[in-house]
Amino acid sequence: MRDFSEDISSVRKRLDDACQYLGIDDLRHRRGELEAELGKPDLWDDPQHARQVTTAYGRINDDVVSLERLESRIEDAQALYELAVEEGDETLEGELDGLVGALDKALGDLELRSLFSGEYDEGDAVAEIHAGAGGTDAQDWAEMMLRMYLRWAERQGMEVEVDEVSPGQEAGILSATFIVRGRFAYGMLSAERGVHRLVRISPFDAQHRRQTSFASFELSPFLEDLPDEVAIDDKDLRIDTYRSSGAGGQHVNVTDSAVRITHLPTGIVVSCQNERSQHQNKAKALQILGAKLLERQHEQRRADLDALSGPQSDVAWGNQIRSYVTAPYQLVKDHRTDTETGNVEAVLDGDLGRFMESWLRWRRANRP
């Protein structure tokens, strides 16, 4: 049997480090405070405060339980290894190998949390996809990107609400707006903000020539209750209603109550067509507008806001953050981190973890 003592010591050291940077003692203390808050009979007299307390408790309790379970699993692995050595039972080697491998993966997932340092990284996100240069191919590419992010969210166990989809002239979509709800949704999706380039044999070209097309991914933090600093004056709004097209299949309801809101001072335009009534669509569009205005205020307040909003650029040549190539070879490459893979199909099916993690590490290394 091989010596597992070094492997177990390594995972134990990584857990100790995780307990330190996550602040296990502070988390336990805060959990106790929140438990006391949850026990108050008048908690739900203030629904907004109650939601904040229950959300905070759920997340902190998950962290504490995860750390405690990892500690218990390491102790189990240590005990099993000592038993195997004492009895000379080499048949336990495979089980130990599996235990150590599972601990290594669990700690890797935990260590990823240390990379989330932004103000909104832990929260929900509102995302937008826009077709860029490339005509029909770009519109098709925008729809492929929408599917890619929906599949990614599904893999992460996150909820997605598609609020607006504008269909392309011949195929695909011109744009889409969707909300991703889940812990670290904004932090993870921040890695995707920018221009994405697709190189392939065009299915819309009768001569089967290679086509390059572009689409952009934009992101804002989504808050159910916006801070007081975000004020929306009705006189600054132009509100239009229209019939939703139904693009996006099951994700969009076909109604006569879709709403488009233009914020006149900034020129920001948001739309929602997913809800059943005009009132509901207007309310959701105002939430999305508030998120975009919040992001804009932070842009004006901090000069180094690439961490939140990212640089603005044309959705065309020379500005892409990532390229997806299916012809003449298979490759997805992130141009910021040089992370790449030849499994294009898996990436387009939502396997984006390696790109997000490498960008988060790159961001931490390059942040002033």
N, C-alpha and C positions, 0 to 999 in steps of 0.2 A: 504493500500500500504506500502511495506517495505521501509525503509530509504536507499536511494541511495547516500546520500551526502558523506559517507565515501568512497564508491566505486569510485565516480567521483573525489574526492580529491586524491585518490591513483593513478589513471591513470594520473591525471594532474602532480603529483609529479614525476612519472616515465618519462613523456614526458619532464619535465624540466631537469631531469638528463640526458636524451638522448641528448637533445639540448646542454648540457654542454660537454659530452664526445665526441660527434660528432663535436663540435665546429661550431654551426650554424652561428655565426657571421663571422667566417673565411671562411666558405663555401659560404656564400653570397658574400663576398668580392672576393673570388677566381672565383666565377661564373661570376661576372662582368668583371674581367680581361680576362677570356676565351671568353666571348661574344665579347669583343673588338678584340681579336685575330681572332675570326671567321669572323668578319666584314672586315678584311683586304683583299683587292683584290688579293694580291699575295700569299695568304695562301697556295694554292695548288702547288706553285712552288717547294715546298719541301714536297712531298707526305708523307714521314715518319713523319715529324713534324705535318702535317695536321691531320693524323690519330690519333696521340697522343693527339692533342688538342680536336678533336671531341669526342674521347672516354672519356677524362677527363671531358669535359663539360657535356656529357650525364649522367655520373655517379654522378657528383656533383649536377646537376640540379635535378636528381631523388631524391637525399637525401633531398635537400631543399624542394622540392614539397611534399615529403612524410611527413616531419615534419610539414609543414604548413597545410596540409590536416588533420593530426591528431589533431592539435590544433583546427581547425574548427569543427571537429567532437566532440571533448570534449565540446566545447562551445554549440553545438547543443544539446548534452545530458544534459548539465546543464540547458539550457533553457526549454527543454521538461520536466525535473523533476520539475522545479519551477512552470511551468504551471500546471502540474498534481497535485501538492500540493495545489496550489492556488484554483483550481477548484474542488479538491477532486475527481479527475477522476482516479479511480483504473483500468480502462480498459487500461491505458497506461503502466501498470507495465510490461506486456510482451514485449512491444516494448523497454522499457528502459533496461530490462534485456538483450535483444538481442544486444542493442547498447553497453552496458558495456562489454559484452562478446566479441564482435568484436574488441573493443578497446584493451581489454586485450591481445587478440591474436596478433593484429597488433603491439603492443608494445613489445610483446615477440619476434616477428620476428626482430624488430628493435634492441632490446637489444642484440641479437645474434651477431650483427656486432661488438660489443665491444670486442668479443672474438677473432677477427681476428687481430692478432698483428704481424704476420710473414711478411717478406719482399715481398713474392709472393702470399700471401693469397688471394688477390683480383683478381688475374689473372686466365688465362687458365691453363690447366694441360695436360700432356701426361702421360697416365697410361698404365701399362703392367700387364697382368695376366699370370702366369706360373703354369702348373700342377706340383704337387710334388709327395710325396710318396702316393701309393695307386693304381698304375696301371691304368686300364681302368676306374675305379671309379673316380680316381683323374682327369683324362682327362675330364670325363663327368662333374665333379664338376667345373672344370675351365670354361667350357662352360656355366654352370648354373650361375656362378659368372659374366661372361660377360653379360649375359642377365639381371642380377640383376642391374648392374651399368648402362646399357643402359636404363632400366626402371626408375631408379632413376633420371638420367639426363632428361629424358622425363618429369617426374613429376615436375622437377625444371624449365622447359622451356629452358633448355640448349641444345646446338647443339653438336652432337657427330660425329666424323669422324673416322671410323674404318679403320686403315691403313694396318694392317697385321693380318692374322689369320693362324696359322699352325694346320692342323687337327691331331687328334689322330690316333693311329694305327687301332683301332676298332670302337671307338666312341669318341665324345667330341673333345676337342682341346688340343694341347700341350702348345700353347701360343697365346696371342693376344695383339696387341698394338693399342690404340685408343686415340684420342685427344678430350678433353671435353672443350668446349668454353662457357663461361658464367661468370658473376661476382661472385667471391668467389668460383669458381670451385676448384682451388687448395687448398684453405683453408678448404673447406668441405671435400674433398677427402683425405686430409692428415690424417684424422681420420681412414682411411681404410688401410693404409700402414702396411703390415705385412702378417703373415701366417693365413689363415682361414681354420678351420677344419670342415668337414662334417661327421656326424655319421648317418647311415641309413641302411635299409635292401637293400642290393645290387641288382639292377635290372639285373646285369650281372652274378650273382651267381645262378646256378641251384638249390642249396640247400637253397637259400633264407636266407643266414647268414648275420648278421650285419657286416658292413664294415666301417672302418674309413679311410678317404682320406683327402688330403691336397692340397691347392693351395695358391699361394702368389699373393699379390697385391703390385706393385711398382709404384712410382709416381715421376715425375719431373715437375718443372714449365715450361710452354711452352710460349716462347716469339716469336712473328713474326719476330722481328729484334733483334738478339742477340747483347749483348754489345761487345765492342772492345776487352775486356779481353778474349773472347772465340775465339781462332784462330784455324782453321782447315787446316792443311797442306796436300795437295793432296798426297804427298809421304808417309804420315802416314796411307793411306787408302787402303784397299783391297776391290774392288767392284765386286760383283758377280751378275749375272742376272739369273733368273729362271722363270718357268711358275707357276703362282699362282694357288692354288688348288681349290679356290672357296669356301673353308670352311667358314661358317658363313652366308650362304644363300645370301640374298639380299645385305648384307653389303660389299661384296667383288666382284670386277669384275674379270672375268676369262680372263687373258691376257698372252702374252709371255714376258711381260716387267717388271716383279717384280724385285726389287733390294734389295740386302743385302749388307750392308756396315760394314766392320770390321775396327775399329780404332786400329791399331796395337800397339801403345804405351800403351794403357789401356786395350785392349781386349774387349772393349764394342762393341756389335753387335746390329745393328738396321736393320729393314726391312720395306719395304713398297710395297704393291701390289694393292692399291686401285685406283690409278690414271690410266688414259687412255694410257699414254706413258711412256717409260723408263725414259725420261728426267724429267717428272713430278714426277715419283716415286723417282728418285735420289734426286731431290730438296727437297722433303718432308722428305726423310730419313736423309738428311743432317741437316734439321731443328731439327728433333728428336735427332740426334746425338749431335747437339749443345746444346740442352736442358740438355742432360745427362752429357755432359762435364761441363756445367755451374754448375750443381749440384755437380759434383765431385770436382770442384775447391773450392766450398764453404765448402765441407767436409774437405778438406785439410787445409782451412784457419781458421776454427772455430772448436774447440774441442767439443763443446756442441751442435753439429748440429743434434741431434735427432729431433729437431723441423722441420728440413727440409728433412733429408734423412732417419731417423730412423735406428735402429740397423739392421745389416745383420745377418741372421741366416738360418739354414737348414729348408727346407719346410717339416717338419716332426714333430714327437712327441715332446711335451714340449715347442714348440716355438710359438704356436698359440696365436693370439690376441683375437680371437673370435671363439666360437664353435656354430655350427648349428646342432641340434639333432632332428631327426624325429622318431627315435626308440631307446629305448622302450618308450620314452615320447617325448613331443613336447617342445623344448626350444631353444632360441637363447640367448647366454650370452657373453658379452664382459668381458674378464678377466682382463682388466686394470681398468675399472670403475665399474664393477659388475652390469652394466645395463643389463636387461634381459626382454624377452617377450616370451609368449607361442604361439604367432601367427607367426609361422615359415613361412607359406605361404605368408603372407603380406610382411615380410622382403625380401624373395626371389623375390618378385614382385617389389622391389625397395623402400620399406618403411624403410628407413635407418636414418631418421631425428633424432630420439631419441638417437641413438648410436653416431652419429656425434656430436650432441650438448653436450652430456655428456662427450665425449672425449675432446672437446674444453674447457669445464669448468675444466676438470681434468688437461689438459695441462697448463692452466693459474694458477691453484692452485699449481702445482708441478714445475713450471718453476723457476729456480734460480733468 
